[in-house]
Amino acid sequence: MIQLLFTVIAAQMALILTLLFRTPLRKLVIFSLDRLKRGKGPIVVQTIAGTVFVVLLSSVYSMLKIQNRMVEAGEVNPTDQVLMSNHLLEASLMGFLLFLALMIDRLHHYIRELRLLRKTMEVAKKQIRASEDASAEKLKALGEEATTLKNKITKLESEVEVKTKEANDAEAETDALRKQSGEYLLEYDRLLEDNQNLRNQLESIEHASS
């Protein structure tokens, strides 16, 4: 019994060391534990653990009985001492075995959680990278559109400048024509006045001759 417990504990310690360090054997161990926790595996493991726990309690009870018998007898019996030591060693080994089994279960659980977390992080990184690429494409398209709009604005500004220059030239030409027409009107008025004067003179001459 004790030799079997030592063998199981040694195997558990080797299994824990395999889980702690990243080696090719670690994947095989994790895969085996994954399969062990499927189907009826957990029931079998719980049954074995319950049996070991019951045997542990039995050893503790036997230790208490031997101790009470030694107290009642008031003397130390070598046989009881040997049995006490044997039960104590068995109880210690079974307790350590259960503790290592719990450690293996927790290590496997945390390794699976870490693996799922890494996969989730990889998916999130891919999504972030895809969104960054899409944002970069949108920014590129917006930059091209902004450049096109700037070119259109520059073209429109040049056209407005040309139209403004033409409007200024037309306004200047209009002012010149208005000024020239004013001069023509003044000249026309002066000619009308001269014509009227000439008529008056002709009438006075005709009147004098008649």
PATIFI-705408 format. One record per residue (C-alpha): residue number from 1; residue in three letters; x, y negated, z. Coordinates in Angstrom, 2 decimals. Layout:
<atoms>
ATOM     k     r         u         v         w
ATOM   NUM   ALA         X         Y         Z
...
</atoms>
This chain:
<atoms>
ATOM     k     r         u         v         w
ATOM     1   MET      0.00      0.00      0.00
ATOM     2   ILE      2.72     -2.47      0.97
ATOM     3   GLN      4.81     -1.58     -2.08
ATOM     4   LEU      1.75     -2.12     -4.31
ATOM     5   LEU      1.11     -5.51     -2.71
ATOM     6   PHE      4.73     -6.54     -3.27
ATOM     7   THR      4.48     -5.48     -6.92
ATOM     8   VAL      1.25     -7.44     -7.46
ATOM     9   ILE      2.69    -10.52     -5.74
ATOM    10   ALA      5.85    -10.32     -7.86
ATOM    11   ALA      3.69    -10.08    -11.00
ATOM    12   GLN      1.63    -13.07     -9.84
ATOM    13   MET      4.75    -15.14     -9.21
ATOM    14   ALA      6.08    -14.24    -12.67
ATOM    15   LEU      2.70    -15.23    -14.14
ATOM    16   ILE      2.80    -18.59    -12.33
ATOM    17   LEU      6.33    -19.26    -13.59
ATOM    18   THR      5.16    -18.42    -17.11
ATOM    19   LEU      2.29    -20.90    -16.79
ATOM    20   LEU      4.52    -23.64    -15.39
ATOM    21   PHE      7.03    -23.69    -18.24
ATOM    22   ARG      6.31    -24.17    -21.95
ATOM    23   THR      7.44    -20.93    -23.57
ATOM    24   PRO      6.07    -18.76    -26.41
ATOM    25   LEU      4.92    -16.27    -23.77
ATOM    26   ARG      2.78    -18.98    -22.14
ATOM    27   LYS      0.33    -19.07    -25.06
ATOM    28   LEU     -0.11    -15.29    -24.84
ATOM    29   VAL     -0.76    -15.48    -21.08
ATOM    30   ILE     -3.27    -18.32    -21.51
ATOM    31   PHE     -5.01    -16.40    -24.29
ATOM    32   SER     -5.20    -13.29    -22.07
ATOM    33   LEU     -6.60    -15.31    -19.16
ATOM    34   ASP     -9.15    -16.89    -21.50
ATOM    35   ARG    -10.35    -13.49    -22.58
ATOM    36   LEU    -10.32    -12.25    -18.98
ATOM    37   LYS    -12.70    -15.04    -17.95
ATOM    38   ARG    -15.23    -14.09    -20.63
ATOM    39   GLY    -17.95    -11.51    -20.37
ATOM    40   LYS    -17.64     -9.22    -17.35
ATOM    41   GLY    -14.07    -10.29    -16.57
ATOM    42   PRO    -14.99    -12.83    -13.86
ATOM    43   ILE    -17.24    -10.25    -12.13
ATOM    44   VAL    -14.42     -7.68    -12.07
ATOM    45   VAL    -11.93    -10.24    -10.73
ATOM    46   GLN    -14.36    -11.41     -8.05
ATOM    47   THR    -15.04     -7.81     -7.06
ATOM    48   ILE    -11.32     -7.09     -6.69
ATOM    49   ALA    -10.77    -10.32     -4.75
ATOM    50   GLY    -13.73     -9.48     -2.48
ATOM    51   THR    -12.36     -6.01     -1.86
ATOM    52   VAL     -8.92     -7.40     -0.98
ATOM    53   PHE    -10.55     -9.95      1.33
ATOM    54   VAL    -12.53     -7.20      3.08
ATOM    55   VAL     -9.36     -5.13      3.52
ATOM    56   LEU     -7.66     -8.28      4.87
ATOM    57   LEU    -10.44     -8.73      7.42
ATOM    58   SER    -10.15     -5.04      8.30
ATOM    59   SER     -6.42     -5.43      8.91
ATOM    60   VAL     -7.05     -8.48     11.09
ATOM    61   TYR     -9.69     -6.56     13.03
ATOM    62   SER     -7.28     -3.63     13.51
ATOM    63   MET     -4.64     -6.08     14.74
ATOM    64   LEU     -7.08     -7.51     17.28
ATOM    65   LYS     -8.04     -4.00     18.46
ATOM    66   ILE     -4.37     -3.01     18.90
ATOM    67   GLN     -3.64     -6.23     20.74
ATOM    68   ASN     -6.60     -5.71     23.09
ATOM    69   ARG     -5.55     -2.12     23.72
ATOM    70   MET     -2.02     -3.25     24.53
ATOM    71   VAL     -3.36     -5.90     26.91
ATOM    72   GLU     -5.63     -3.39     28.65
ATOM    73   ALA     -2.87     -0.78     28.94
ATOM    74   GLY     -0.46     -3.40     30.28
ATOM    75   GLU      2.45     -1.78     28.51
ATOM    76   VAL      3.99     -1.91     25.06
ATOM    77   ASN      3.46      1.22     23.00
ATOM    78   PRO      6.02      1.67     20.17
ATOM    79   THR      3.38      3.24     17.95
ATOM    80   ASP      1.05      0.27     18.50
ATOM    81   GLN      3.93     -2.08     17.75
ATOM    82   VAL      4.63     -0.33     14.47
ATOM    83   LEU      0.93     -0.35     13.54
ATOM    84   MET      0.68     -4.01     14.55
ATOM    85   SER      3.65     -4.94     12.39
ATOM    86   ASN      2.28     -2.87      9.51
ATOM    87   HIS     -1.16     -4.51      9.69
ATOM    88   LEU      0.40     -7.96     10.07
ATOM    89   LEU      2.56     -7.43      7.00
ATOM    90   GLU     -0.38     -6.11      5.00
ATOM    91   ALA     -2.61     -9.02      6.07
ATOM    92   SER      0.10    -11.55      5.23
ATOM    93   LEU      0.71     -9.98      1.83
ATOM    94   MET     -3.00     -9.82      1.01
ATOM    95   GLY     -3.49    -13.42      2.10
ATOM    96   PHE     -0.54    -14.48     -0.02
ATOM    97   LEU     -1.93    -12.40     -2.91
ATOM    98   LEU     -5.30    -14.16     -2.70
ATOM    99   PHE     -3.58    -17.53     -2.48
ATOM   100   LEU     -1.49    -16.82     -5.58
ATOM   101   ALA     -4.60    -15.61     -7.42
ATOM   102   LEU     -6.29    -18.91     -6.59
ATOM   103   MET     -3.18    -20.78     -7.77
ATOM   104   ILE     -3.20    -18.87    -11.08
ATOM   105   ASP     -6.90    -19.65    -11.58
ATOM   106   ARG     -6.40    -23.37    -10.87
ATOM   107   LEU     -3.29    -23.57    -13.06
ATOM   108   HIS     -5.13    -21.92    -15.93
ATOM   109   HIS     -8.10    -24.25    -15.43
ATOM   110   TYR     -5.92    -27.38    -15.42
ATOM   111   ILE     -3.94    -26.19    -18.45
ATOM   112   ARG     -7.21    -25.70    -20.36
ATOM   113   GLU     -8.43    -29.13    -19.26
ATOM   114   LEU     -5.13    -30.66    -20.36
ATOM   115   ARG     -5.35    -28.90    -23.71
ATOM   116   LEU     -8.91    -30.15    -24.25
ATOM   117   LEU     -7.85    -33.63    -23.19
ATOM   118   ARG     -4.98    -33.59    -25.69
ATOM   119   LYS     -7.33    -32.47    -28.47
ATOM   120   THR     -9.74    -35.25    -27.52
ATOM   121   MET     -6.90    -37.75    -27.54
ATOM   122   GLU     -5.76    -36.54    -30.97
ATOM   123   VAL     -9.30    -36.93    -32.33
ATOM   124   ALA     -9.53    -40.39    -30.76
ATOM   125   LYS     -6.14    -41.33    -32.26
ATOM   126   LYS     -7.30    -40.17    -35.70
ATOM   127   GLN    -10.51    -42.19    -35.35
ATOM   128   ILE     -8.55    -45.25    -34.22
ATOM   129   ARG     -6.12    -44.80    -37.11
ATOM   130   ALA     -9.02    -44.46    -39.56
ATOM   131   SER    -10.71    -47.56    -38.14
ATOM   132   GLU     -7.41    -49.45    -38.35
ATOM   133   ASP     -7.02    -48.40    -41.99
ATOM   134   ALA    -10.60    -49.48    -42.72
ATOM   135   SER     -9.98    -52.79    -40.93
ATOM   136   ALA     -6.77    -53.27    -42.93
ATOM   137   GLU     -8.66    -52.65    -46.17
ATOM   138   LYS    -11.38    -55.09    -45.11
ATOM   139   LEU     -8.77    -57.67    -44.19
ATOM   140   LYS     -7.08    -57.15    -47.54
ATOM   141   ALA    -10.39    -57.56    -49.38
ATOM   142   LEU    -11.19    -60.67    -47.32
ATOM   143   GLY     -7.72    -62.07    -48.09
ATOM   144   GLU     -8.23    -61.51    -51.81
ATOM   145   GLU    -11.68    -63.12    -51.60
ATOM   146   ALA    -10.22    -66.07    -49.69
ATOM   147   THR     -7.52    -66.47    -52.36
ATOM   148   THR    -10.19    -66.40    -55.08
ATOM   149   LEU    -12.22    -69.01    -53.22
ATOM   150   LYS     -9.14    -71.19    -52.76
ATOM   151   ASN     -8.46    -71.00    -56.49
ATOM   152   LYS    -12.07    -71.92    -57.23
ATOM   153   ILE    -11.90    -74.82    -54.76
ATOM   154   THR     -8.66    -76.05    -56.36
ATOM   155   LYS    -10.25    -75.82    -59.82
ATOM   156   LEU    -13.37    -77.65    -58.62
ATOM   157   GLU    -11.23    -80.34    -56.97
ATOM   158   SER     -9.34    -80.87    -60.23
ATOM   159   GLU    -12.63    -81.02    -62.15
ATOM   160   VAL    -14.03    -83.50    -59.60
ATOM   161   GLU    -10.90    -85.58    -59.95
ATOM   162   VAL    -11.24    -85.61    -63.73
ATOM   163   LYS    -14.95    -86.46    -63.51
ATOM   164   THR    -14.19    -89.21    -60.99
ATOM   165   LYS    -11.56    -90.64    -63.30
ATOM   166   GLU    -13.97    -90.52    -66.22
ATOM   167   ALA    -16.66    -92.17    -64.09
ATOM   168   ASN    -14.22    -94.90    -63.03
ATOM   169   ASP    -13.20    -95.43    -66.67
ATOM   170   ALA    -16.86    -95.56    -67.72
ATOM   171   GLU    -17.63    -98.00    -64.92
ATOM   172   ALA    -14.70   -100.19    -65.94
ATOM   173   GLU    -15.86   -100.06    -69.57
ATOM   174   THR    -19.39   -100.93    -68.45
ATOM   175   ASP    -18.08   -103.90    -66.47
ATOM   176   ALA    -16.10   -105.03    -69.51
ATOM   177   LEU    -19.17   -104.71    -71.77
ATOM   178   ARG    -21.30   -106.52    -69.21
ATOM   179   LYS    -18.75   -109.32    -69.06
ATOM   180   GLN    -18.51   -109.43    -72.84
ATOM   181   SER    -22.29   -109.50    -73.20
ATOM   182   GLY    -22.41   -112.37    -70.70
ATOM   183   GLU    -19.93   -114.28    -72.82
ATOM   184   TYR    -21.99   -113.54    -75.94
ATOM   185   LEU    -25.12   -114.83    -74.19
ATOM   186   LEU    -23.34   -118.01    -73.21
ATOM   187   GLU    -22.09   -118.42    -76.80
ATOM   188   TYR    -25.60   -117.71    -78.09
ATOM   189   ASP    -27.06   -120.34    -75.77
ATOM   190   ARG    -24.43   -122.81    -76.90
ATOM   191   LEU    -25.19   -122.10    -80.57
ATOM   192   LEU    -28.92   -122.47    -79.92
ATOM   193   GLU    -28.23   -125.81    -78.31
ATOM   194   ASP    -26.04   -126.92    -81.24
ATOM   195   ASN    -28.71   -125.78    -83.68
ATOM   196   GLN    -31.32   -127.74    -81.81
ATOM   197   ASN    -29.09   -130.81    -81.83
ATOM   198   LEU    -28.54   -130.47    -85.57
ATOM   199   ARG    -32.27   -130.19    -86.14
ATOM   200   ASN    -32.91   -133.24    -84.07
ATOM   201   GLN    -30.29   -135.16    -86.02
ATOM   202   LEU    -31.80   -134.00    -89.34
ATOM   203   GLU    -35.24   -135.05    -88.23
ATOM   204   SER    -33.96   -138.45    -87.14
ATOM   205   ILE    -32.18   -138.89    -90.48
ATOM   206   GLU    -35.28   -137.87    -92.43
ATOM   207   HIS    -37.38   -140.15    -90.34
ATOM   208   ALA    -35.02   -143.02    -90.91
ATOM   209   SER    -34.89   -142.45    -94.67
ATOM   210   SER    -38.65   -142.29    -94.95
</atoms>
